[in-house]
Amino acid sequence: MADRMAEIRDLTADILSAEPEEVESAHSFIEELDADSLVAIELLTQLERKYGLEIPQESVQRMTNLKTTYEVVAEIAGW
């Protein structure tokens, strides 16, 4: 779990142009890291490519921070 969480953290940090530590501590990507809908779609697309998944677009609403993003990916991937 820790390795995949770190991978998702690093990927998210790259997309948000943020430090991994900022992503890890953020309670809300939108409020604390200025994410918007375009960033959310980019994150969704990159996660799908990295893990070979199809993540429903409605799942983006749940992906508000690192923990919930990991949970969405883990649920779909069956981890």
PyMOL Python script that loads the backbone (N, CA, C, O; Angstrom):
from pymol import cmd

cmd.read_pdbstr("""\
ATOM      1  N   MET A   1       0.815  -1.194   0.000  1.00  0.00           N
ATOM      2  CA  MET A   1       0.000   0.000   0.000  1.00  0.00           C
ATOM      3  C   MET A   1       0.862   1.264   0.000  1.00  0.00           C
ATOM      4  O   MET A   1       0.590   2.200  -0.751  1.00  0.00           O
ATOM      5  N   ALA A   2       1.878   1.291   0.821  1.00  0.00           N
ATOM      6  CA  ALA A   2       2.712   2.494   0.946  1.00  0.00           C
ATOM      7  C   ALA A   2       3.383   2.855  -0.376  1.00  0.00           C
ATOM      8  O   ALA A   2       3.483   4.032  -0.722  1.00  0.00           O
ATOM      9  N   ASP A   3       3.847   1.835  -1.124  1.00  0.00           N
ATOM     10  CA  ASP A   3       4.504   2.109  -2.396  1.00  0.00           C
ATOM     11  C   ASP A   3       3.538   2.733  -3.396  1.00  0.00           C
ATOM     12  O   ASP A   3       3.872   3.705  -4.073  1.00  0.00           O
ATOM     13  N   ARG A   4       2.340   2.164  -3.480  1.00  0.00           N
ATOM     14  CA  ARG A   4       1.358   2.703  -4.420  1.00  0.00           C
ATOM     15  C   ARG A   4       0.878   4.085  -3.992  1.00  0.00           C
ATOM     16  O   ARG A   4       0.654   4.958  -4.830  1.00  0.00           O
ATOM     17  N   MET A   5       0.723   4.274  -2.703  1.00  0.00           N
ATOM     18  CA  MET A   5       0.333   5.596  -2.195  1.00  0.00           C
ATOM     19  C   MET A   5       1.402   6.621  -2.572  1.00  0.00           C
ATOM     20  O   MET A   5       1.077   7.736  -2.981  1.00  0.00           O
ATOM     21  N   ALA A   6       2.669   6.251  -2.436  1.00  0.00           N
ATOM     22  CA  ALA A   6       3.767   7.155  -2.798  1.00  0.00           C
ATOM     23  C   ALA A   6       3.767   7.438  -4.299  1.00  0.00           C
ATOM     24  O   ALA A   6       4.019   8.568  -4.716  1.00  0.00           O
ATOM     25  N   GLU A   7       3.487   6.421  -5.110  1.00  0.00           N
ATOM     26  CA  GLU A   7       3.410   6.622  -6.562  1.00  0.00           C
ATOM     27  C   GLU A   7       2.301   7.615  -6.912  1.00  0.00           C
ATOM     28  O   GLU A   7       2.500   8.522  -7.721  1.00  0.00           O
ATOM     29  N   ILE A   8       1.141   7.434  -6.299  1.00  0.00           N
ATOM     30  CA  ILE A   8       0.008   8.323  -6.561  1.00  0.00           C
ATOM     31  C   ILE A   8       0.322   9.728  -6.056  1.00  0.00           C
ATOM     32  O   ILE A   8      -0.017  10.715  -6.710  1.00  0.00           O
ATOM     33  N   ARG A   9       0.961   9.820  -4.905  1.00  0.00           N
ATOM     34  CA  ARG A   9       1.360  11.128  -4.361  1.00  0.00           C
ATOM     35  C   ARG A   9       2.292  11.849  -5.331  1.00  0.00           C
ATOM     36  O   ARG A   9       2.094  13.028  -5.628  1.00  0.00           O
ATOM     37  N   ASP A  10       3.304  11.141  -5.821  1.00  0.00           N
ATOM     38  CA  ASP A  10       4.287  11.754  -6.711  1.00  0.00           C
ATOM     39  C   ASP A  10       3.661  12.165  -8.044  1.00  0.00           C
ATOM     40  O   ASP A  10       3.956  13.240  -8.567  1.00  0.00           O
ATOM     41  N   LEU A  11       2.801  11.310  -8.586  1.00  0.00           N
ATOM     42  CA  LEU A  11       2.106  11.628  -9.831  1.00  0.00           C
ATOM     43  C   LEU A  11       1.228  12.867  -9.649  1.00  0.00           C
ATOM     44  O   LEU A  11       1.218  13.766 -10.490  1.00  0.00           O
ATOM     45  N   THR A  12       0.503  12.898  -8.551  1.00  0.00           N
ATOM     46  CA  THR A  12      -0.366  14.034  -8.248  1.00  0.00           C
ATOM     47  C   THR A  12       0.454  15.308  -8.060  1.00  0.00           C
ATOM     48  O   THR A  12       0.063  16.373  -8.537  1.00  0.00           O
ATOM     49  N   ALA A  13       1.570  15.205  -7.381  1.00  0.00           N
ATOM     50  CA  ALA A  13       2.443  16.365  -7.174  1.00  0.00           C
ATOM     51  C   ALA A  13       2.931  16.915  -8.512  1.00  0.00           C
ATOM     52  O   ALA A  13       2.958  18.129  -8.710  1.00  0.00           O
ATOM     53  N   ASP A  14       3.313  16.034  -9.425  1.00  0.00           N
ATOM     54  CA  ASP A  14       3.759  16.482 -10.748  1.00  0.00           C
ATOM     55  C   ASP A  14       2.651  17.245 -11.468  1.00  0.00           C
ATOM     56  O   ASP A  14       2.889  18.312 -12.034  1.00  0.00           O
ATOM     57  N   ILE A  15       1.453  16.698 -11.444  1.00  0.00           N
ATOM     58  CA  ILE A  15       0.326  17.324 -12.137  1.00  0.00           C
ATOM     59  C   ILE A  15      -0.027  18.672 -11.512  1.00  0.00           C
ATOM     60  O   ILE A  15      -0.347  19.627 -12.220  1.00  0.00           O
ATOM     61  N   LEU A  16       0.033  18.742 -10.188  1.00  0.00           N
ATOM     62  CA  LEU A  16      -0.330  19.974  -9.482  1.00  0.00           C
ATOM     63  C   LEU A  16       0.834  20.959  -9.358  1.00  0.00           C
ATOM     64  O   LEU A  16       0.670  22.049  -8.809  1.00  0.00           O
ATOM     65  N   SER A  17       2.003  20.578  -9.866  1.00  0.00           N
ATOM     66  CA  SER A  17       3.211  21.397  -9.697  1.00  0.00           C
ATOM     67  C   SER A  17       3.416  21.744  -8.226  1.00  0.00           C
ATOM     68  O   SER A  17       3.663  22.895  -7.864  1.00  0.00           O
ATOM     69  N   ALA A  18       3.308  20.719  -7.396  1.00  0.00           N
ATOM     70  CA  ALA A  18       3.439  20.877  -5.946  1.00  0.00           C
ATOM     71  C   ALA A  18       4.504  19.917  -5.436  1.00  0.00           C
ATOM     72  O   ALA A  18       4.921  19.000  -6.143  1.00  0.00           O
ATOM     73  N   GLU A  19       4.930  20.136  -4.227  1.00  0.00           N
ATOM     74  CA  GLU A  19       5.852  19.214  -3.572  1.00  0.00           C
ATOM     75  C   GLU A  19       5.061  18.003  -3.071  1.00  0.00           C
ATOM     76  O   GLU A  19       3.910  18.150  -2.660  1.00  0.00           O
ATOM     77  N   PRO A  20       5.659  16.812  -3.099  1.00  0.00           N
ATOM     78  CA  PRO A  20       4.964  15.624  -2.591  1.00  0.00           C
ATOM     79  C   PRO A  20       4.436  15.805  -1.167  1.00  0.00           C
ATOM     80  O   PRO A  20       3.365  15.300  -0.828  1.00  0.00           O
ATOM     81  N   GLU A  21       5.184  16.520  -0.348  1.00  0.00           N
ATOM     82  CA  GLU A  21       4.755  16.744   1.032  1.00  0.00           C
ATOM     83  C   GLU A  21       3.477  17.578   1.095  1.00  0.00           C
ATOM     84  O   GLU A  21       2.635  17.372   1.969  1.00  0.00           O
ATOM     85  N   GLU A  22       3.340  18.522   0.160  1.00  0.00           N
ATOM     86  CA  GLU A  22       2.125  19.339   0.111  1.00  0.00           C
ATOM     87  C   GLU A  22       0.917  18.484  -0.249  1.00  0.00           C
ATOM     88  O   GLU A  22      -0.160  18.643   0.326  1.00  0.00           O
ATOM     89  N   VAL A  23       1.103  17.584  -1.196  1.00  0.00           N
ATOM     90  CA  VAL A  23       0.023  16.687  -1.613  1.00  0.00           C
ATOM     91  C   VAL A  23      -0.360  15.776  -0.458  1.00  0.00           C
ATOM     92  O   VAL A  23      -1.542  15.537  -0.208  1.00  0.00           O
ATOM     93  N   GLU A  24       0.638  15.276   0.239  1.00  0.00           N
ATOM     94  CA  GLU A  24       0.405  14.350   1.344  1.00  0.00           C
ATOM     95  C   GLU A  24      -0.379  15.002   2.481  1.00  0.00           C
ATOM     96  O   GLU A  24      -1.226  14.356   3.099  1.00  0.00           O
ATOM     97  N   SER A  25      -0.109  16.254   2.754  1.00  0.00           N
ATOM     98  CA  SER A  25      -0.744  16.906   3.900  1.00  0.00           C
ATOM     99  C   SER A  25      -2.041  17.641   3.552  1.00  0.00           C
ATOM    100  O   SER A  25      -2.775  18.053   4.450  1.00  0.00           O
ATOM    101  N   ALA A  26      -2.328  17.809   2.267  1.00  0.00           N
ATOM    102  CA  ALA A  26      -3.514  18.571   1.863  1.00  0.00           C
ATOM    103  C   ALA A  26      -4.803  17.825   2.194  1.00  0.00           C
ATOM    104  O   ALA A  26      -4.947  16.634   1.917  1.00  0.00           O
ATOM    105  N   HIS A  27      -5.729  18.557   2.791  1.00  0.00           N
ATOM    106  CA  HIS A  27      -7.057  18.003   3.056  1.00  0.00           C
ATOM    107  C   HIS A  27      -7.945  18.155   1.831  1.00  0.00           C
ATOM    108  O   HIS A  27      -8.930  17.434   1.674  1.00  0.00           O
ATOM    109  N   SER A  28      -7.593  19.096   0.967  1.00  0.00           N
ATOM    110  CA  SER A  28      -8.372  19.351  -0.241  1.00  0.00           C
ATOM    111  C   SER A  28      -7.444  19.860  -1.338  1.00  0.00           C
ATOM    112  O   SER A  28      -6.808  20.904  -1.191  1.00  0.00           O
ATOM    113  N   PHE A  29      -7.371  19.111  -2.442  1.00  0.00           N
ATOM    114  CA  PHE A  29      -6.557  19.556  -3.568  1.00  0.00           C
ATOM    115  C   PHE A  29      -7.070  20.892  -4.102  1.00  0.00           C
ATOM    116  O   PHE A  29      -6.282  21.746  -4.508  1.00  0.00           O
ATOM    117  N   ILE A  30      -8.384  21.070  -4.101  1.00  0.00           N
ATOM    118  CA  ILE A  30      -8.972  22.288  -4.657  1.00  0.00           C
ATOM    119  C   ILE A  30      -8.655  23.495  -3.785  1.00  0.00           C
ATOM    120  O   ILE A  30      -8.151  24.506  -4.275  1.00  0.00           O
ATOM    121  N   GLU A  31      -8.945  23.390  -2.511  1.00  0.00           N
ATOM    122  CA  GLU A  31      -8.780  24.537  -1.616  1.00  0.00           C
ATOM    123  C   GLU A  31      -7.324  24.858  -1.295  1.00  0.00           C
ATOM    124  O   GLU A  31      -6.960  26.028  -1.177  1.00  0.00           O
ATOM    125  N   GLU A  32      -6.498  23.843  -1.154  1.00  0.00           N
ATOM    126  CA  GLU A  32      -5.125  24.080  -0.709  1.00  0.00           C
ATOM    127  C   GLU A  32      -4.099  24.118  -1.832  1.00  0.00           C
ATOM    128  O   GLU A  32      -3.054  24.754  -1.698  1.00  0.00           O
ATOM    129  N   LEU A  33      -4.390  23.437  -2.945  1.00  0.00           N
ATOM    130  CA  LEU A  33      -3.398  23.363  -4.017  1.00  0.00           C
ATOM    131  C   LEU A  33      -3.921  23.911  -5.341  1.00  0.00           C
ATOM    132  O   LEU A  33      -3.308  23.704  -6.388  1.00  0.00           O
ATOM    133  N   ASP A  34      -5.048  24.605  -5.293  1.00  0.00           N
ATOM    134  CA  ASP A  34      -5.619  25.281  -6.466  1.00  0.00           C
ATOM    135  C   ASP A  34      -5.916  24.357  -7.645  1.00  0.00           C
ATOM    136  O   ASP A  34      -5.786  24.763  -8.799  1.00  0.00           O
ATOM    137  N   ALA A  35      -6.309  23.134  -7.363  1.00  0.00           N
ATOM    138  CA  ALA A  35      -6.692  22.214  -8.431  1.00  0.00           C
ATOM    139  C   ALA A  35      -8.033  22.661  -9.008  1.00  0.00           C
ATOM    140  O   ALA A  35      -8.867  23.235  -8.306  1.00  0.00           O
ATOM    141  N   ASP A  36      -8.224  22.388 -10.293  1.00  0.00           N
ATOM    142  CA  ASP A  36      -9.502  22.686 -10.930  1.00  0.00           C
ATOM    143  C   ASP A  36      -9.948  21.464 -11.724  1.00  0.00           C
ATOM    144  O   ASP A  36      -9.317  20.410 -11.644  1.00  0.00           O
ATOM    145  N   SER A  37     -11.016  21.595 -12.481  1.00  0.00           N
ATOM    146  CA  SER A  37     -11.560  20.441 -13.199  1.00  0.00           C
ATOM    147  C   SER A  37     -10.587  19.911 -14.249  1.00  0.00           C
ATOM    148  O   SER A  37     -10.548  18.706 -14.494  1.00  0.00           O
ATOM    149  N   LEU A  38      -9.812  20.775 -14.864  1.00  0.00           N
ATOM    150  CA  LEU A  38      -8.828  20.312 -15.848  1.00  0.00           C
ATOM    151  C   LEU A  38      -7.738  19.482 -15.183  1.00  0.00           C
ATOM    152  O   LEU A  38      -7.297  18.472 -15.731  1.00  0.00           O
ATOM    153  N   VAL A  39      -7.312  19.905 -14.017  1.00  0.00           N
ATOM    154  CA  VAL A  39      -6.324  19.143 -13.249  1.00  0.00           C
ATOM    155  C   VAL A  39      -6.911  17.791 -12.860  1.00  0.00           C
ATOM    156  O   VAL A  39      -6.222  16.772 -12.923  1.00  0.00           O
ATOM    157  N   ALA A  40      -8.168  17.779 -12.463  1.00  0.00           N
ATOM    158  CA  ALA A  40      -8.819  16.529 -12.065  1.00  0.00           C
ATOM    159  C   ALA A  40      -8.861  15.537 -13.223  1.00  0.00           C
ATOM    160  O   ALA A  40      -8.600  14.350 -13.031  1.00  0.00           O
ATOM    161  N   ILE A  41      -9.187  16.014 -14.416  1.00  0.00           N
ATOM    162  CA  ILE A  41      -9.235  15.135 -15.592  1.00  0.00           C
ATOM    163  C   ILE A  41      -7.832  14.649 -15.948  1.00  0.00           C
ATOM    164  O   ILE A  41      -7.657  13.490 -16.322  1.00  0.00           O
ATOM    165  N   GLU A  42      -6.841  15.519 -15.837  1.00  0.00           N
ATOM    166  CA  GLU A  42      -5.449  15.112 -16.096  1.00  0.00           C
ATOM    167  C   GLU A  42      -5.016  14.034 -15.108  1.00  0.00           C
ATOM    168  O   GLU A  42      -4.379  13.055 -15.497  1.00  0.00           O
ATOM    169  N   LEU A  43      -5.355  14.207 -13.847  1.00  0.00           N
ATOM    170  CA  LEU A  43      -5.018  13.207 -12.834  1.00  0.00           C
ATOM    171  C   LEU A  43      -5.702  11.886 -13.150  1.00  0.00           C
ATOM    172  O   LEU A  43      -5.073  10.830 -13.086  1.00  0.00           O
ATOM    173  N   LEU A  44      -6.965  11.935 -13.486  1.00  0.00           N
ATOM    174  CA  LEU A  44      -7.721  10.735 -13.839  1.00  0.00           C
ATOM    175  C   LEU A  44      -7.058  10.012 -15.012  1.00  0.00           C
ATOM    176  O   LEU A  44      -6.857   8.798 -14.964  1.00  0.00           O
ATOM    177  N   THR A  45      -6.722  10.752 -16.051  1.00  0.00           N
ATOM    178  CA  THR A  45      -6.099  10.181 -17.246  1.00  0.00           C
ATOM    179  C   THR A  45      -4.750   9.546 -16.923  1.00  0.00           C
ATOM    180  O   THR A  45      -4.465   8.434 -17.368  1.00  0.00           O
ATOM    181  N   GLN A  46      -3.927  10.241 -16.158  1.00  0.00           N
ATOM    182  CA  GLN A  46      -2.605   9.714 -15.808  1.00  0.00           C
ATOM    183  C   GLN A  46      -2.699   8.460 -14.938  1.00  0.00           C
ATOM    184  O   GLN A  46      -1.921   7.522 -15.115  1.00  0.00           O
ATOM    185  N   LEU A  47      -3.639   8.440 -14.008  1.00  0.00           N
ATOM    186  CA  LEU A  47      -3.829   7.253 -13.166  1.00  0.00           C
ATOM    187  C   LEU A  47      -4.309   6.073 -14.001  1.00  0.00           C
ATOM    188  O   LEU A  47      -3.875   4.942 -13.783  1.00  0.00           O
ATOM    189  N   GLU A  48      -5.195   6.326 -14.949  1.00  0.00           N
ATOM    190  CA  GLU A  48      -5.673   5.257 -15.831  1.00  0.00           C
ATOM    191  C   GLU A  48      -4.517   4.671 -16.635  1.00  0.00           C
ATOM    192  O   GLU A  48      -4.393   3.453 -16.756  1.00  0.00           O
ATOM    193  N   ARG A  49      -3.678   5.534 -17.178  1.00  0.00           N
ATOM    194  CA  ARG A  49      -2.527   5.069 -17.967  1.00  0.00           C
ATOM    195  C   ARG A  49      -1.539   4.284 -17.109  1.00  0.00           C
ATOM    196  O   ARG A  49      -1.081   3.208 -17.493  1.00  0.00           O
ATOM    197  N   LYS A  50      -1.222   4.836 -15.951  1.00  0.00           N
ATOM    198  CA  LYS A  50      -0.209   4.215 -15.091  1.00  0.00           C
ATOM    199  C   LYS A  50      -0.622   2.827 -14.634  1.00  0.00           C
ATOM    200  O   LYS A  50       0.197   1.907 -14.609  1.00  0.00           O
ATOM    201  N   TYR A  51      -1.890   2.673 -14.272  1.00  0.00           N
ATOM    202  CA  TYR A  51      -2.342   1.412 -13.691  1.00  0.00           C
ATOM    203  C   TYR A  51      -3.215   0.578 -14.627  1.00  0.00           C
ATOM    204  O   TYR A  51      -3.716  -0.470 -14.221  1.00  0.00           O
ATOM    205  N   GLY A  52      -3.406   1.022 -15.866  1.00  0.00           N
ATOM    206  CA  GLY A  52      -4.190   0.260 -16.827  1.00  0.00           C
ATOM    207  C   GLY A  52      -5.645   0.094 -16.408  1.00  0.00           C
ATOM    208  O   GLY A  52      -6.225  -0.982 -16.550  1.00  0.00           O
ATOM    209  N   LEU A  53      -6.224   1.167 -15.893  1.00  0.00           N
ATOM    210  CA  LEU A  53      -7.591   1.126 -15.371  1.00  0.00           C
ATOM    211  C   LEU A  53      -8.513   2.011 -16.191  1.00  0.00           C
ATOM    212  O   LEU A  53      -8.070   2.859 -16.966  1.00  0.00           O
ATOM    213  N   GLU A  54      -9.811   1.791 -15.997  1.00  0.00           N
ATOM    214  CA  GLU A  54     -10.828   2.723 -16.472  1.00  0.00           C
ATOM    215  C   GLU A  54     -11.519   3.268 -15.244  1.00  0.00           C
ATOM    216  O   GLU A  54     -12.258   2.553 -14.568  1.00  0.00           O
ATOM    217  N   ILE A  55     -11.281   4.520 -14.960  1.00  0.00           N
ATOM    218  CA  ILE A  55     -11.861   5.156 -13.783  1.00  0.00           C
ATOM    219  C   ILE A  55     -13.040   6.006 -14.257  1.00  0.00           C
ATOM    220  O   ILE A  55     -12.857   6.929 -15.051  1.00  0.00           O
ATOM    221  N   PRO A  56     -14.246   5.704 -13.776  1.00  0.00           N
ATOM    222  CA  PRO A  56     -15.409   6.500 -14.190  1.00  0.00           C
ATOM    223  C   PRO A  56     -15.229   7.976 -13.824  1.00  0.00           C
ATOM    224  O   PRO A  56     -14.726   8.299 -12.747  1.00  0.00           O
ATOM    225  N   GLN A  57     -15.641   8.858 -14.722  1.00  0.00           N
ATOM    226  CA  GLN A  57     -15.462  10.289 -14.465  1.00  0.00           C
ATOM    227  C   GLN A  57     -16.166  10.753 -13.200  1.00  0.00           C
ATOM    228  O   GLN A  57     -15.717  11.701 -12.556  1.00  0.00           O
ATOM    229  N   GLU A  58     -17.261  10.101 -12.836  1.00  0.00           N
ATOM    230  CA  GLU A  58     -17.953  10.503 -11.609  1.00  0.00           C
ATOM    231  C   GLU A  58     -17.107  10.230 -10.362  1.00  0.00           C
ATOM    232  O   GLU A  58     -17.367  10.802  -9.304  1.00  0.00           O
ATOM    233  N   SER A  59     -16.111   9.372 -10.478  1.00  0.00           N
ATOM    234  CA  SER A  59     -15.211   9.095  -9.352  1.00  0.00           C
ATOM    235  C   SER A  59     -14.326  10.287  -9.017  1.00  0.00           C
ATOM    236  O   SER A  59     -13.814  10.392  -7.903  1.00  0.00           O
ATOM    237  N   VAL A  60     -14.145  11.182  -9.979  1.00  0.00           N
ATOM    238  CA  VAL A  60     -13.304  12.363  -9.760  1.00  0.00           C
ATOM    239  C   VAL A  60     -13.820  13.174  -8.575  1.00  0.00           C
ATOM    240  O   VAL A  60     -13.029  13.754  -7.832  1.00  0.00           O
ATOM    241  N   GLN A  61     -15.120  13.218  -8.394  1.00  0.00           N
ATOM    242  CA  GLN A  61     -15.700  13.986  -7.287  1.00  0.00           C
ATOM    243  C   GLN A  61     -15.229  13.472  -5.934  1.00  0.00           C
ATOM    244  O   GLN A  61     -15.154  14.238  -4.973  1.00  0.00           O
ATOM    245  N   ARG A  62     -14.914  12.189  -5.848  1.00  0.00           N
ATOM    246  CA  ARG A  62     -14.431  11.601  -4.592  1.00  0.00           C
ATOM    247  C   ARG A  62     -12.940  11.833  -4.379  1.00  0.00           C
ATOM    248  O   ARG A  62     -12.451  11.707  -3.257  1.00  0.00           O
ATOM    249  N   MET A  63     -12.218  12.169  -5.434  1.00  0.00           N
ATOM    250  CA  MET A  63     -10.761  12.272  -5.377  1.00  0.00           C
ATOM    251  C   MET A  63     -10.349  13.673  -4.920  1.00  0.00           C
ATOM    252  O   MET A  63      -9.783  14.445  -5.694  1.00  0.00           O
ATOM    253  N   THR A  64     -10.635  13.988  -3.672  1.00  0.00           N
ATOM    254  CA  THR A  64     -10.411  15.338  -3.160  1.00  0.00           C
ATOM    255  C   THR A  64      -9.071  15.528  -2.462  1.00  0.00           C
ATOM    256  O   THR A  64      -8.619  16.657  -2.275  1.00  0.00           O
ATOM    257  N   ASN A  65      -8.438  14.425  -2.076  1.00  0.00           N
ATOM    258  CA  ASN A  65      -7.123  14.484  -1.431  1.00  0.00           C
ATOM    259  C   ASN A  65      -6.396  13.174  -1.711  1.00  0.00           C
ATOM    260  O   ASN A  65      -6.931  12.305  -2.399  1.00  0.00           O
ATOM    261  N   LEU A  66      -5.206  13.027  -1.194  1.00  0.00           N
ATOM    262  CA  LEU A  66      -4.409  11.833  -1.491  1.00  0.00           C
ATOM    263  C   LEU A  66      -5.098  10.563  -1.010  1.00  0.00           C
ATOM    264  O   LEU A  66      -5.137   9.569  -1.736  1.00  0.00           O
ATOM    265  N   LYS A  67      -5.632  10.581   0.185  1.00  0.00           N
ATOM    266  CA  LYS A  67      -6.273   9.390   0.752  1.00  0.00           C
ATOM    267  C   LYS A  67      -7.455   8.944  -0.100  1.00  0.00           C
ATOM    268  O   LYS A  67      -7.565   7.766  -0.438  1.00  0.00           O
ATOM    269  N   THR A  68      -8.337   9.872  -0.447  1.00  0.00           N
ATOM    270  CA  THR A  68      -9.515   9.484  -1.225  1.00  0.00           C
ATOM    271  C   THR A  68      -9.144   9.116  -2.658  1.00  0.00           C
ATOM    272  O   THR A  68      -9.794   8.263  -3.262  1.00  0.00           O
ATOM    273  N   THR A  69      -8.120   9.740  -3.204  1.00  0.00           N
ATOM    274  CA  THR A  69      -7.651   9.367  -4.541  1.00  0.00           C
ATOM    275  C   THR A  69      -7.118   7.940  -4.517  1.00  0.00           C
ATOM    276  O   THR A  69      -7.447   7.137  -5.391  1.00  0.00           O
ATOM    277  N   TYR A  70      -6.303   7.625  -3.529  1.00  0.00           N
ATOM    278  CA  TYR A  70      -5.800   6.258  -3.380  1.00  0.00           C
ATOM    279  C   TYR A  70      -6.964   5.274  -3.233  1.00  0.00           C
ATOM    280  O   TYR A  70      -6.961   4.217  -3.864  1.00  0.00           O
ATOM    281  N   GLU A  71      -7.945   5.607  -2.415  1.00  0.00           N
ATOM    282  CA  GLU A  71      -9.080   4.711  -2.181  1.00  0.00           C
ATOM    283  C   GLU A  71      -9.848   4.424  -3.467  1.00  0.00           C
ATOM    284  O   GLU A  71     -10.242   3.283  -3.708  1.00  0.00           O
ATOM    285  N   VAL A  72     -10.066   5.442  -4.293  1.00  0.00           N
ATOM    286  CA  VAL A  72     -10.761   5.252  -5.569  1.00  0.00           C
ATOM    287  C   VAL A  72      -9.965   4.307  -6.459  1.00  0.00           C
ATOM    288  O   VAL A  72     -10.520   3.355  -7.009  1.00  0.00           O
ATOM    289  N   VAL A  73      -8.674   4.563  -6.603  1.00  0.00           N
ATOM    290  CA  VAL A  73      -7.829   3.729  -7.465  1.00  0.00           C
ATOM    291  C   VAL A  73      -7.761   2.304  -6.921  1.00  0.00           C
ATOM    292  O   VAL A  73      -7.886   1.348  -7.687  1.00  0.00           O
ATOM    293  N   ALA A  74      -7.567   2.148  -5.633  1.00  0.00           N
ATOM    294  CA  ALA A  74      -7.468   0.817  -5.019  1.00  0.00           C
ATOM    295  C   ALA A  74      -8.759   0.028  -5.196  1.00  0.00           C
ATOM    296  O   ALA A  74      -8.728  -1.173  -5.462  1.00  0.00           O
ATOM    297  N   GLU A  75      -9.880   0.697  -5.049  1.00  0.00           N
ATOM    298  CA  GLU A  75     -11.178   0.039  -5.208  1.00  0.00           C
ATOM    299  C   GLU A  75     -11.350  -0.490  -6.631  1.00  0.00           C
ATOM    300  O   GLU A  75     -11.786  -1.624  -6.826  1.00  0.00           O
ATOM    301  N   ILE A  76     -11.011   0.321  -7.613  1.00  0.00           N
ATOM    302  CA  ILE A  76     -11.161  -0.074  -9.015  1.00  0.00           C
ATOM    303  C   ILE A  76     -10.128  -1.125  -9.398  1.00  0.00           C
ATOM    304  O   ILE A  76     -10.430  -2.050 -10.153  1.00  0.00           O
ATOM    305  N   ALA A  77      -8.910  -0.988  -8.881  1.00  0.00           N
ATOM    306  CA  ALA A  77      -7.835  -1.936  -9.201  1.00  0.00           C
ATOM    307  C   ALA A  77      -7.956  -3.249  -8.437  1.00  0.00           C
ATOM    308  O   ALA A  77      -7.355  -4.252  -8.822  1.00  0.00           O
ATOM    309  N   GLY A  78      -8.729  -3.242  -7.359  1.00  0.00           N
ATOM    310  CA  GLY A  78      -8.875  -4.455  -6.556  1.00  0.00           C
ATOM    311  C   GLY A  78      -7.694  -4.719  -5.645  1.00  0.00           C
ATOM    312  O   GLY A  78      -7.379  -5.875  -5.361  1.00  0.00           O
ATOM    313  N   TRP A  79      -7.031  -3.662  -5.179  1.00  0.00           N
ATOM    314  CA  TRP A  79      -5.885  -3.836  -4.277  1.00  0.00           C
ATOM    315  C   TRP A  79      -6.354  -4.119  -2.882  1.00  0.00           C
ATOM    316  O   TRP A  79      -5.536  -4.294  -1.980  1.00  0.00           O
TER     317      TRP A  79
END
""", "prot")
cmd.dss("prot")
cmd.show_as("cartoon", "prot")
cmd.util.cbc("prot")
cmd.orient("prot")
